[in-house]
Amino acid sequence: MGLGAASAGAFALGGTRVDGRDAAARPGAPFVTSQGAEPAVGPDLQEPAVRASQNGVLETSLTARLGPTTAAGNAVTSRVYEGGFPGPTLRVRPGDTLRVRLVNELTGDDAATNLHVHGMHVSPRDNGDNIFLHAMSGEHVDYEYRIPPDHAAGLYWYHPHVHGDSELQVNNGMVGAIVVEGGLDALPGVGDVTDRLLVLQATQFGPDGVVLGLEDQSNDGALRLINGQLNPTIRLRPGETQRWRILNASADSFFNLALAGHRLHQIAKDGNPQAEVWSRDAILLAPGERVEVLVQGGAAGTYELRTMLFGESFQAMPDVVMATVVVEGEPTDPQPLPVALLPFEDLSEAPVDLRREISFGISFPATGDPDFLTNGHTFDMDRVDQTVKLGALEEWTITNTTDEWHPFHIHVNDYQVVAVNGEPVRAWGHEDTTPVPPGGSITMRTRFRTFTGKFVYHCHLLFHEDHGMMGVIEVVE
Ligand SMILES: [Cu+2]
């Protein structure tokens, strides 16, 4: 498809092209406490520091602390790892061992924390991806993740998973990306182009720069940031292809992304390469979801990357500018998009060992806060909700009985969505986080590979998770 037709699609979705914006920084300006729909154009996009494995091992530490960091170009105070908003990017390869010392320097209430490696196919036992472990204030935990040699290459992330305080800590900025190298990196037109990481976050600071309590934040008031920057500038040449790895690392915010005048050519989802390119005008990312897209620079000019209106009531997300894309410089002939990417195991025709029904619901007691439920229960870490046999291929239908969206996520094993609202769908690949529509359902198939042990499945809106919308699964021999 030519760029002209592609542009029409993006414009029809409400993207606007802007020209001649003042890109100057605003030294000495007061702290920006609210985004507004048209924030001033910020400096060039920067990326978090990278810590890469050497000779099969990455050994590092992450210190969690309420302390000084930088967000939206200003000195702020928030709960972050290593003083970074977001934390450092960890780069590893299949077969590597990742060792992380989590040092907990949080204090006061809500100080317990832990670490989850979202989407990684690693053991949930012992000091692996075990969310039942905790580091109390002043303690540390040494995690070791042995990444299988056949691990899918792509974008993953780390964040706390302590029940009751996940929302606070993730909202405040305790997040970071994990890039597993390999896979699509070997493909011409993917691995040999400019590779950018975009970590999307949403939080809110007071006029003094201190992160606001969750009860004082709102969807309209939150700053929506990329790599901690407000409306950064992303540059590419006319015709140039870039690979953008995009992570929704917010606690509770949906991003409904569109780039004016450009299509987003999706090549991977949740760390899983797709078999083919999926060219899209807009991409909805629920909390926890990741995509990798190829972007091809259009005509010279300035274009807005926006998150567009989404959701209703508690989930109403505003339409705001996320980044300003400047297409400039020497034009180049656009590279053809790859025809084939990487095959995946299609589970839609595989024999199913067992089917399960999971429900997401909300109950409103006569007094007090609502309870957020899976299959009628709030989370109990001492109860096993689903017992699964190692190696089984199961089909789960996750039904949403509420009028809100709930992004489903399960640890350790990815899955393939085979139906939405009961209608069969074609899968582009495997995934680990999927928004379940209000009053609707998703049906997925998954194979419980490699690892026995206890882990969880839950809604990835962390307010809901913290308030009970999570269940325990145990995989047994
Ligand atoms: Cu939910």
Boltz pocket constraint, residues with backbone or C-beta under 6 A from the ligand:
constraints:
  - pocket:
      binder: B
      contacts: [[A, 405], [A, 406], [A, 407], [A, 459], [A, 460], [A, 461], [A, 464], [A, 465], [A, 469]]
      max_distance: 6.0
